[in-house]
Amino acid sequence: MNASLFSTINGWAGNRLADDLMIFAAKYLLFLAFVAFVVAAARAYRRRGLSVLAGSGVTLALAFGFGLVAAALHTERRPFQSHHVRLLIMHAPGQSFPSDHATAAFALALAALVFLSRPVGAALLAAAALIGFARVYCGVHYPGDIFGSFLISLLALPFGWLAHNRDTWKTSARSRDDAAPPRLNAPGRTRAGRHHPAHRLPPSTRHPGDRLDRRAPESQAGGGKLAVC
């Protein structure tokens, strides 16, 4: 099914205008998508802070890493190495699954859709689909390679969401701590909740005659007893 669907799409090649459009999409549209993503990321960062960059960055990095793992687990030669195709762009033989162009395009689109801007993300998602289709149209990838790239990018998205939320939680907690008014202790109580002995003066501040005054009655009483004796 993968090979037959490839033959059908690649068989549509031959119209000069359509071929030129597909060649441009297959080779250069990814760079325009990247520029649009950077602009959207800069605007989102100014409005919402570092969390949007954390989520987007983790999504892109993991999509690239998952693509390397998928290529190691599933080896597949390019269509023009095994079939007679209409090859519209020159490409070296090698690993076909997954498509690096499609993986990057779908990762940019999904990250923008979730973390940056829905309109930009929707536009980039349409561009990613066009890039994937064009890679098949030009004869350098199977449709399964493009679908695998989409799944890889989708698999990386939850990890980006976790990174985005983790940074958001830290920022929110820090903002709440900064905005909270200082807590004042009740009079006569310390932070531990114990009564502060405010009525007791430190020894250094007591009057030297206080102790003598308290013992004065005892001295008088003693003096009275001596007088009776």
Phi, psi and omega in degrees: 000319180298314181291322181291321177294324176298315181298324179293312182292315180294334179289344177286345180295148179141339175275127188297315181294313179295321179297316179297320179295316181291324178296317178297316181294321183289330186256324193239342185295331180298323181293321176294322177297322179294319179297315178298323178295317180297317179297315179295323179294320179296318179292318180294326179295321179293329182272320190238358173090197190287341185298325181292325178288324179296312180296316181293316182296317179295320179298314181294316182295316181289326176298319177295315180295317178296327177296321177295320179294317180296321179294325179287328182278331183229099179273136181206131179281161181288156185302321183289351176274343184237344184226163172275116186231165171266096185273113184267338178231144180284135181210141179288147176292157181158206183288133181260326183257133347275177177280121179296319179299313182291322178298313179297318182294316180290324178295317176299316183294314182292320178297317178294320181296321185271320191253335190251293185203126180296315178299317178295318179297320178295319178295319179291329177293320175295320178295322179295319177297321178293321178298314179298316178297318182295325178295326176285317180301321182279353172093016184251353179214155171275157174301326178297330177294322181288317179295322176296322177297320178296317179296322179297315179295322178293326179292328180283341186296317179300326178292323174295324178295320177297317178296320179297313181290323179298317178290325179294319179298317180298316181296319181294318179296320179294322179292321178295320179295321180290327183275344183291135179290151179294142180275128180257134179285146177293150180301135177082009179232147177264181180294332180282357178090006181269152177290135178273126183287070183292336183281349180264128180266145175301151181304327183291340183259359179285149179284137184301334182272357182298315182294323180292324180294321180291332181269357182299315179300323179297319180295321179292322179294319178296321180295326180292320179296321179295325181292324180292318178298000000 
